[in-house]
Amino acid sequence: MTRRFAVIAVGIVAACAVAILILMCLPVRGPVRLVGGAAMDAPDGFVAMCRAQPDLCTTPPASDGMLTAYQTGLLDTVNAEVNRRVMQRPDGPVDLWQVATTEGDCEDIALAKRAALIRRGFPADRLALAVAWLPEDGRHVVLIAHANDRDLILDNRLGYVLPVADVSWRWISVQSAVAPRAWFAVAA
């Protein structure tokens, strides 16, 4: 009986070791949704933009229910159109946040995508800005779309929309989609 127990125990340990090795080889995936934690100050450039253009920071009307296929398709279309139309240019010494028309930095391009989506009927209460830290680029702002089952990234560096879960970025803060002047630390 003792020998049989030892064989079973060795088998269990070996199976656990194989499972751990398999899990270690899987790619690291991030969260499906960016969840806000503690309230924090909005980025300075965003605050200045809200003072200068308060209409960009108003509380949107509540949307009703699930996104349609048309609305979801708009994400890829607008992301690609704005990325083609707007040339990436860094701000000068002052970080100005404004809706880009022909050139701008990451947050200007994210704001241009937000404006274009809203103009075409995408619900504003499903869009939020988010700040991440990227090892290769430093601070980076993207537009987040709260889709039916996950959050999606509209990034000026990519020609396609990417699920939040597919990146291993260090998220810093996220804007509230329903109260745009409110910002939150991203909960781990």
Phi, psi and omega in degrees: 000322180293320179296317179298318178299319180295320179295317179297316181298317179296320178297317179295315179298318179295318179297319178296319180297318178296316179299319179295317179298319179297314180297325180291335181273346179289148179294147177287129180243146179273189180290159177283327178230147172276120183252125179285138177257241182290144176298145178214167179293142174291154175304144183305317180297324178293316179300315179297320178297318180295326176293318183283324182225076185301335180296338178282351187236018181277157179289124182282159174292151180288137177276163183247103172082207187284153174288146177276167177298322178299313181297318179295321178295331178300330183301309179296317182298308183292319179303312181293316181299312182292320178299324178286321188279328187253124179276134178290122176219132179288152173292167173282213182292339179256132181277095180270131175255122179204157179288117182290143174247308179239337178206158179170174177263189192302317182288327177296320180290320176298320178294324177295320178294318178300311181299317181294319179295316180296317177303326183268008174101006177285136183295125182297332181281009174248009183238139178210150173272150177219147180247130178232162172250120179252128182307323184276339186236346185081216183294133183217133180250135178227166173265134177251131174251124178276094179281180185299322186239359183190169175264142182239145181259129170251109189241138180290347180267353183235143179272007182221161178274139188234133175296143178304325182296342184271003178240155177246040179288157174266102182285135182256304183212160178219141179280147172286131179286332183266344176221081193303339178279351180266133179234150183223147171295145179280124180290138181285000000 
